[in-house]
Amino acid sequence: MSIPLIEVKNIKKNYFSGGYSLFMKNPPARAIEKISFKIFPGETVGLAGESGCGKTTIGRIISLLEKPAEGEVFFKGNPLMQMRGNVLKNFRKNVQFIFQDSYFSFNPRKTLFNIIKMGLQNFHLIEDINTLSMNLHHLFEEGGVPKKYLYYYPHELSKEQKLRIAILRAAAVKPELIICDDLVSSSDFTVQAQIINLLQDLKNSLHFSLLFISHDLALLKYISDRILVLYMGRIVETAPSKSLFLNTAHPYTKALISAIPDPAPDASKGRIILKGDVTAAAGEVKGCCFADRCYMAQDICKIETPLGRQLIQGHTSYCHFPERV
């Protein structure tokens, strides 16, 4: 096995509301709790879970947009928090973050050509202006965007075109990892397919790794090599994408899979409806974080935090009774 491109070790992140009662301040809101995983070169890893489970926070910590309260993240074996100078700049080039609403990451006063050129200039990747123009023309053609759009302003683009440009801008610096934060959640299926195919084509030609954040398990099944399922800031199951669907070993994952629409009119798949609401993400959680909503919870689930149990190679479930799922 090759050296991990990214290794996350026991990271934890809390957010403070800043509110105070008469004698004490409010407890911090828990975003992620003791998360550990690896991303290998050329691999696509999916982060799945409902809104508020900590997916985006993990992506922001890996890209150094935020710092963890505890734990460490390593890039090719080097700790991120100790990077300075040219080492940090090289990391910024090699790890690109594509935001969910990409429009607000564009400078509205500049053309797309100048927006992409600024990023390349920052990392000293421009030889001369003629070579730059040829390279960007080729990149846009590869991305299915007419080269005339290089001289458009962001407000002149459609939503799909903005998504494509955001991906091409990240790919232009030839990174080693691209983090996509729920890119296609509000797009129709045709646009989703086109964007995912663009990412796959660029990944195959430029050989970068991909961390794809989404609440859509069906989409992650298609694009991912491995999937990590999160609930309330904790990983509850991790597995190769096929194994996650064929050998589901956590009740929360099973509930998410049951919610995927089936196009067959006579499909008899049983939908699992979770009862109750997500527990408040403040203070300490005893036992399994999913126990209050789990349809198969036992007394031990509310007392002891389940340890990871590897069922088959690469498939781990954080459940006391994975064999019953």
Secondary structure as UniProt FT lines:
FT   STRAND          6..15
FT   STRAND          29..39
FT   TURN            41..42
FT   STRAND          44..48
FT   TURN            51..52
FT   HELIX           55..62
FT   TURN            63..64
FT   STRAND          70..75
FT   TURN            76..77
FT   STRAND          78..79
FT   HELIX           80..82
FT   HELIX           85..94
FT   STRAND          95..98
FT   HELIX           102..105
FT   TURN            108..109
FT   HELIX           112..122
FT   TURN            123..124
FT   HELIX           129..142
FT   TURN            143..144
FT   HELIX           147..151
FT   HELIX           154..156
FT   HELIX           159..172
FT   STRAND          177..181
FT   TURN            183..186
FT   HELIX           189..206
FT   STRAND          209..213
FT   HELIX           217..223
FT   STRAND          226..231
FT   TURN            232..233
FT   STRAND          234..240
FT   HELIX           241..246
FT   HELIX           251..258
FT   TURN            265..266
FT   TURN            289..290
FT   HELIX           291..293
FT   TURN            295..296
FT   HELIX           299..302
FT   STRAND          309..312
FT   TURN            313..314
FT   STRAND          315..317
FT   HELIX           322..324
//
